[in-house]
Amino acid sequence: MANSPAKPAAPVNLTDALASFKDVYSPRIVARMNDYDVRIAHTEGEHVWHVHEHTDEFFLVLDGRFDIALRDAEGGESTVVLHKGDVFVVPRGTEHKPSSPGGSILMFEPSGTVSTGDRFEGELPRNVDSTAGHELS
């Protein structure tokens, strides 16, 4: 007997999902597609400089402002400022450091990708959860 397709998941309302937790930089998995997680997170304060060597990182700003500092191969830095509705992809291998005065984001990443990358710089701030995402409860 052939494998039957997976049962469709119930819809997830992102407003309700974001209201279900308060932690910042502690992503919740709201959906899975193929080998990818769709994650949401509240943002506020500084994240940590980090890099994902083998995957790009997709961001969609759902609310507020989200800044991403980027380092180029020569060590120069620039910052991309994103507002509600903006999308940005950090290319694999690019060192980056998110920060935000407050808001929320949606990320699209391969399952198992850790929020602090393959390596990070310095001490992990208290407000940053180094995780591959938490199940939405």
TORPA-4810 file (N, C-alpha, C, O; in nm, 3 decimals):
<nodes>
NODE_1_0.085_-0.118_0.000_0.000_0.000_0.000_0.089_0.124_0.000_0.183_0.131_0.079_M
NODE_2_0.062_0.220_-0.084_0.141_0.343_-0.095_0.119_0.430_0.028_0.015_0.422_0.094_A
NODE_3_0.220_0.513_0.057_0.206_0.607_0.169_0.099_0.709_0.135_0.094_0.760_0.023_N
NODE_4_0.014_0.737_0.231_-0.088_0.839_0.209_-0.031_0.975_0.245_0.058_0.985_0.330_S
NODE_5_-0.082_1.080_0.183_-0.031_1.214_0.215_-0.063_1.248_0.361_-0.158_1.197_0.420_P
NODE_6_0.021_1.336_0.417_0.000_1.380_0.555_-0.130_1.458_0.565_-0.172_1.525_0.471_A
NODE_7_-0.192_1.447_0.681_-0.315_1.522_0.708_-0.280_1.671_0.715_-0.184_1.708_0.782_K
NODE_8_-0.358_1.756_0.647_-0.330_1.900_0.654_-0.340_1.951_0.799_-0.428_1.910_0.875_P
NODE_9_-0.249_2.041_0.834_-0.252_2.101_0.967_-0.360_2.207_0.972_-0.405_2.257_0.869_A
NODE_10_-0.401_2.241_1.093_-0.499_2.348_1.113_-0.432_2.482_1.085_-0.311_2.496_1.105_A
NODE_11_-0.507_2.580_1.039_-0.450_2.713_1.017_-0.398_2.772_1.148_-0.449_2.742_1.256_P
NODE_12_-0.295_2.855_1.137_-0.239_2.924_1.252_-0.257_3.073_1.230_-0.213_3.127_1.128_V
NODE_13_-0.321_3.140_1.324_-0.336_3.285_1.319_-0.212_3.346_1.384_-0.188_3.323_1.502_N
NODE_14_-0.135_3.422_1.308_-0.009_3.475_1.360_-0.030_3.575_1.474_0.052_3.580_1.566_L
NODE_15_-0.135_3.652_1.470_-0.164_3.747_1.580_-0.188_3.670_1.709_-0.134_3.707_1.814_T
NODE_16_-0.269_3.564_1.703_-0.295_3.481_1.821_-0.168_3.409_1.866_-0.141_3.399_1.986_D
NODE_17_-0.091_3.359_1.771_0.033_3.288_1.805_0.130_3.380_1.877_0.190_3.341_1.977_A
NODE_18_0.147_3.503_1.827_0.237_3.598_1.893_0.187_3.637_2.031_0.267_3.662_2.121_L
NODE_19_0.056_3.641_2.050_-0.001_3.677_2.180_0.016_3.564_2.282_-0.004_3.586_2.402_A
NODE_20_0.051_3.445_2.237_0.060_3.329_2.326_0.192_3.320_2.403_0.208_3.233_2.488_S
NODE_21_0.288_3.410_2.372_0.416_3.410_2.445_0.472_3.551_2.445_0.436_3.634_2.361_F
NODE_22_0.560_3.578_2.540_0.616_3.712_2.556_0.768_3.717_2.534_0.822_3.825_2.512_K
NODE_23_0.837_3.603_2.540_0.983_3.600_2.529_1.029_3.664_2.399_0.966_3.645_2.295_D
NODE_24_1.139_3.740_2.405_1.198_3.798_2.283_1.311_3.709_2.235_1.375_3.638_2.313_V
NODE_25_1.335_3.713_2.104_1.438_3.632_2.039_1.431_3.486_2.084_1.534_3.423_2.109_Y
NODE_26_1.310_3.435_2.095_1.284_3.296_2.133_1.178_3.241_2.035_1.060_3.234_2.069_S
NODE_27_1.221_3.204_1.914_1.126_3.172_1.808_1.036_3.052_1.837_1.075_2.955_1.900_P
NODE_28_0.912_3.064_1.787_0.813_2.957_1.794_0.787_2.907_1.653_0.775_2.986_1.559_R
NODE_29_0.778_2.777_1.637_0.752_2.716_1.507_0.602_2.715_1.485_0.527_2.654_1.561_I
NODE_30_0.557_2.783_1.379_0.414_2.792_1.350_0.372_2.701_1.235_0.253_2.673_1.217_V
NODE_31_0.469_2.655_1.156_0.439_2.565_1.044_0.568_2.499_0.998_0.678_2.547_1.025_A
NODE_32_0.552_2.389_0.927_0.665_2.321_0.864_0.629_2.294_0.719_0.516_2.261_0.686_R
NODE_33_0.729_2.310_0.632_0.709_2.283_0.490_0.835_2.215_0.439_0.945_2.269_0.450_M
NODE_34_0.819_2.095_0.385_0.934_2.015_0.343_1.031_2.006_0.460_0.993_1.957_0.567_N
NODE_35_1.153_2.051_0.445_1.250_2.045_0.553_1.273_2.182_0.617_1.380_2.209_0.671_D
NODE_36_1.172_2.267_0.610_1.184_2.404_0.660_1.084_2.432_0.771_0.974_2.377_0.774_Y
NODE_37_1.125_2.519_0.864_1.037_2.570_0.970_0.997_2.713_0.934_1.077_2.790_0.882_D
NODE_38_0.873_2.746_0.963_0.827_2.884_0.961_0.817_2.922_1.108_0.741_2.863_1.184_V
NODE_39_0.895_3.023_1.148_0.903_3.062_1.288_0.864_3.208_1.305_0.882_3.290_1.215_R
NODE_40_0.811_3.239_1.422_0.782_3.377_1.458_0.856_3.409_1.587_0.885_3.320_1.667_I
NODE_41_0.885_3.537_1.607_0.953_3.579_1.730_0.922_3.725_1.758_0.901_3.805_1.667_A
NODE_42_0.919_3.757_1.887_0.917_3.896_1.930_1.062_3.944_1.928_1.154_3.866_1.952_H
NODE_43_1.082_4.071_1.898_1.216_4.127_1.893_1.223_4.252_1.977_1.133_4.336_1.974_T
NODE_44_1.331_4.265_2.053_1.356_4.387_2.129_1.497_4.379_2.184_1.535_4.277_2.242_E
NODE_45_1.574_4.484_2.166_1.710_4.486_2.214_1.807_4.424_2.114_1.775_4.405_1.997_G
NODE_46_1.926_4.395_2.163_2.034_4.344_2.079_2.033_4.192_2.076_2.008_4.127_2.178_E
NODE_47_2.060_4.135_1.961_2.083_3.991_1.946_2.234_3.973_1.960_2.296_4.044_2.039_H
NODE_48_2.294_3.883_1.888_2.437_3.857_1.895_2.490_3.843_1.752_2.419_3.795_1.663_V
NODE_49_2.615_3.886_1.729_2.677_3.862_1.599_2.685_3.712_1.578_2.736_3.640_1.665_W
NODE_50_2.636_3.663_1.463_2.642_3.521_1.435_2.639_3.497_1.285_2.616_3.588_1.206_H
NODE_51_2.663_3.372_1.247_2.666_3.335_1.105_2.604_3.197_1.086_2.623_3.108_1.168_V
NODE_52_2.530_3.182_0.977_2.478_3.052_0.934_2.559_3.015_0.810_2.537_3.070_0.702_H
NODE_53_2.652_2.923_0.825_2.746_2.890_0.717_2.678_2.824_0.597_2.724_2.841_0.484_E
NODE_54_2.570_2.749_0.619_2.514_2.665_0.513_2.372_2.701_0.469_2.313_2.630_0.388_H
NODE_55_2.318_2.809_0.522_2.182_2.845_0.481_2.161_2.995_0.484_2.216_3.066_0.569_T
NODE_56_2.079_3.042_0.391_2.033_3.180_0.394_1.931_3.191_0.509_1.880_3.090_0.557_D
NODE_57_1.903_3.315_0.551_1.804_3.336_0.656_1.704_3.442_0.609_1.742_3.555_0.578_E
NODE_58_1.577_3.403_0.603_1.469_3.488_0.552_1.398_3.556_0.668_1.361_3.489_0.766_F
NODE_59_1.377_3.687_0.659_1.304_3.763_0.760_1.190_3.841_0.695_1.207_3.901_0.589_F
NODE_60_1.074_3.838_0.758_0.960_3.923_0.723_0.920_3.995_0.851_0.891_3.931_0.952_L
NODE_61_0.917_4.128_0.848_0.879_4.205_0.966_0.727_4.212_0.973_0.661_4.265_0.883_V
NODE_62_0.673_4.156_1.081_0.528_4.155_1.102_0.480_4.282_1.170_0.368_4.328_1.147_L
NODE_63_0.566_4.338_1.256_0.529_4.457_1.331_0.655_4.526_1.380_0.756_4.461_1.407_D
NODE_64_0.650_4.658_1.392_0.761_4.733_1.447_0.875_4.752_1.350_0.855_4.757_1.228_G
NODE_65_0.995_4.760_1.404_1.117_4.779_1.325_1.217_4.672_1.362_1.224_4.628_1.477_R
NODE_66_1.294_4.629_1.263_1.394_4.523_1.282_1.517_4.562_1.202_1.510_4.575_1.079_F
NODE_67_1.629_4.579_1.269_1.753_4.617_1.203_1.846_4.497_1.196_1.851_4.416_1.289_D
NODE_68_1.920_4.486_1.087_2.017_4.378_1.074_2.150_4.439_1.034_2.166_4.489_0.922_I
NODE_69_2.246_4.436_1.126_2.383_4.479_1.095_2.450_4.364_1.020_2.434_4.248_1.057_A
NODE_70_2.524_4.398_0.916_2.591_4.297_0.833_2.740_4.328_0.825_2.779_4.445_0.822_L
NODE_71_2.823_4.224_0.822_2.967_4.241_0.802_3.002_4.183_0.666_2.959_4.073_0.631_R
NODE_72_3.083_4.258_0.590_3.128_4.204_0.463_3.260_4.129_0.483_3.313_4.125_0.594_D
NODE_73_3.312_4.070_0.377_3.433_3.987_0.385_3.555_4.065_0.434_3.647_4.006_0.490_A
NODE_74_3.556_4.198_0.414_3.670_4.281_0.459_3.650_4.333_0.600_3.736_4.404_0.652_E
NODE_75_3.539_4.299_0.665_3.514_4.344_0.801_3.435_4.474_0.810_3.408_4.522_0.920_G
NODE_76_3.398_4.531_0.696_3.315_4.651_0.696_3.173_4.617_0.740_3.126_4.505_0.720_G
NODE_77_3.107_4.713_0.800_2.971_4.691_0.850_2.872_4.787_0.786_2.905_4.901_0.756_E
NODE_78_2.750_4.738_0.766_2.638_4.818_0.721_2.514_4.767_0.792_2.514_4.656_0.845_S
NODE_79_2.409_4.847_0.793_2.286_4.805_0.861_2.168_4.821_0.766_2.152_4.924_0.701_T
NODE_80_2.085_4.717_0.761_1.961_4.720_0.686_1.849_4.747_0.787_1.837_4.675_0.886_V
NODE_81_1.769_4.850_0.762_1.658_4.886_0.851_1.529_4.838_0.785_1.496_4.878_0.674_V
NODE_82_1.457_4.753_0.858_1.333_4.696_0.806_1.214_4.741_0.889_1.223_4.755_1.011_L
NODE_83_1.103_4.764_0.820_0.978_4.804_0.885_0.869_4.703_0.852_0.889_4.614_0.769_H
NODE_84_0.756_4.717_0.916_0.643_4.626_0.895_0.620_4.603_0.745_0.608_4.697_0.667_K
NODE_85_0.615_4.474_0.708_0.591_4.437_0.569_0.717_4.417_0.487_0.710_4.366_0.376_G
NODE_86_0.834_4.457_0.540_0.959_4.441_0.467_1.013_4.299_0.479_0.998_4.233_0.582_D
NODE_87_1.075_4.253_0.372_1.138_4.121_0.365_1.286_4.141_0.335_1.323_4.229_0.258_V
NODE_88_1.370_4.058_0.397_1.514_4.063_0.369_1.572_3.923_0.388_1.530_3.849_0.478_F
NODE_89_1.668_3.888_0.304_1.737_3.760_0.316_1.883_3.786_0.345_1.951_3.857_0.270_V
NODE_90_1.933_3.729_0.456_2.075_3.734_0.488_2.138_3.614_0.418_2.103_3.500_0.448_V
NODE_91_2.231_3.638_0.326_2.293_3.525_0.255_2.377_3.437_0.348_2.437_3.485_0.444_P
NODE_92_2.379_3.308_0.316_2.460_3.215_0.394_2.604_3.265_0.404_2.657_3.325_0.311_R
NODE_93_2.664_3.240_0.520_2.803_3.279_0.541_2.823_3.425_0.575_2.937_3.469_0.591_G
NODE_94_2.715_3.503_0.588_2.726_3.645_0.619_2.706_3.667_0.768_2.603_3.632_0.825_T
NODE_95_2.807_3.727_0.832_2.793_3.760_0.974_2.688_3.870_0.987_2.687_3.967_0.911_E
NODE_96_2.599_3.854_1.085_2.493_3.952_1.104_2.453_3.959_1.251_2.472_3.865_1.328_H
NODE_97_2.396_4.074_1.287_2.352_4.097_1.424_2.220_4.173_1.421_2.218_4.292_1.392_K
NODE_98_2.110_4.104_1.450_1.981_4.173_1.458_1.970_4.259_1.583_2.033_4.232_1.685_P
NODE_99_1.888_4.363_1.572_1.850_4.444_1.688_1.715_4.506_1.656_1.673_4.513_1.540_S
NODE_100_1.646_4.550_1.761_1.513_4.605_1.740_1.471_4.691_1.858_1.499_4.657_1.973_S
NODE_101_1.401_4.803_1.830_1.341_4.878_1.940_1.211_4.812_1.986_1.152_4.854_2.085_P
NODE_102_1.168_4.709_1.914_1.046_4.635_1.947_0.971_4.599_1.823_0.956_4.680_1.731_G
NODE_103_0.922_4.476_1.819_0.845_4.431_1.704_0.831_4.281_1.702_0.850_4.213_1.802_G
NODE_104_0.797_4.230_1.584_0.787_4.085_1.566_0.823_4.051_1.422_0.804_4.130_1.330_S
NODE_105_0.876_3.929_1.406_0.924_3.884_1.275_0.877_3.743_1.246_0.839_3.668_1.336_I
NODE_106_0.881_3.709_1.119_0.860_3.572_1.073_0.987_3.531_1.001_1.042_3.608_0.923_L
NODE_107_1.035_3.409_1.029_1.158_3.357_0.968_1.126_3.227_0.897_1.037_3.153_0.937_M
NODE_108_1.200_3.200_0.793_1.186_3.078_0.715_1.324_3.017_0.705_1.413_3.074_0.641_F
NODE_109_1.344_2.900_0.770_1.477_2.840_0.779_1.468_2.688_0.776_1.365_2.631_0.812_E
NODE_110_1.576_2.621_0.734_1.576_2.475_0.742_1.554_2.429_0.886_1.608_2.488_0.980_P
NODE_111_1.475_2.325_0.904_1.451_2.270_1.038_1.585_2.239_1.104_1.677_2.188_1.039_S
NODE_112_1.595_2.270_1.231_1.718_2.245_1.306_1.815_2.361_1.307_1.914_2.356_1.379_G
NODE_113_1.789_2.466_1.229_1.877_2.583_1.227_1.868_2.654_1.363_1.759_2.687_1.409_T
NODE_114_1.982_2.676_1.424_1.986_2.738_1.557_1.986_2.890_1.542_2.054_2.945_1.455_V
NODE_115_1.911_2.957_1.627_1.892_3.103_1.619_2.021_3.183_1.637_2.027_3.299_1.596_S
NODE_116_2.123_3.123_1.697_2.251_3.191_1.714_2.355_3.142_1.614_2.474_3.167_1.629_T
NODE_117_2.309_3.072_1.511_2.397_3.031_1.401_2.489_2.915_1.434_2.477_2.850_1.537_G
NODE_118_2.581_2.893_1.342_2.681_2.788_1.359_2.790_2.831_1.455_2.858_2.749_1.516_D
NODE_119_2.805_2.962_1.467_2.898_3.020_1.564_2.852_3.162_1.592_2.796_3.229_1.505_R
NODE_120_2.878_3.208_1.714_2.844_3.346_1.747_2.958_3.409_1.822_3.048_3.341_1.873_F
NODE_121_2.954_3.543_1.828_3.062_3.621_1.886_3.023_3.672_2.023_2.913_3.724_2.042_E
NODE_122_3.113_3.656_2.121_3.092_3.714_2.253_2.996_3.635_2.340_2.962_3.520_2.312_G
NODE_123_2.955_3.701_2.446_2.861_3.643_2.542_2.720_3.647_2.485_2.684_3.740_2.413_E
NODE_124_2.642_3.546_2.516_2.503_3.542_2.473_2.421_3.632_2.565_2.416_3.609_2.686_L
NODE_125_2.355_3.736_2.509_2.273_3.824_2.594_2.161_3.746_2.663_2.114_3.644_2.612_P
NODE_126_2.120_3.793_2.778_2.014_3.725_2.855_1.882_3.717_2.778_1.802_3.627_2.802_R
NODE_127_1.860_3.812_2.687_1.733_3.816_2.614_1.734_3.731_2.486_1.638_3.734_2.410_N
NODE_128_1.842_3.656_2.462_1.853_3.575_2.340_1.851_3.427_2.375_1.932_3.379_2.455_V
NODE_129_1.758_3.357_2.315_1.742_3.213_2.335_1.811_3.141_2.219_1.769_3.153_2.104_D
NODE_130_1.917_3.067_2.249_1.986_2.990_2.144_1.911_2.860_2.125_1.927_2.767_2.204_S
NODE_131_1.828_2.854_2.020_1.736_2.741_2.002_1.711_2.714_1.855_1.731_2.802_1.771_T
NODE_132_1.668_2.594_1.825_1.622_2.559_1.688_1.471_2.582_1.678_1.406_2.531_1.587_A
NODE_133_1.417_2.657_1.772_1.274_2.688_1.771_1.197_2.604_1.871_1.231_2.488_1.895_G
NODE_134_1.095_2.662_1.929_1.007_2.594_2.023_0.874_2.567_1.955_0.829_2.644_1.870_H
NODE_135_0.813_2.458_1.992_0.678_2.428_1.940_0.582_2.532_1.994_0.593_2.575_2.109_E
NODE_136_0.489_2.572_1.913_0.386_2.667_1.955_0.288_2.591_2.044_0.237_2.486_2.006_L
NODE_137_0.262_2.645_2.163_0.171_2.573_2.253_0.033_2.632_2.250_-0.057_2.583_2.320_S
</nodes>
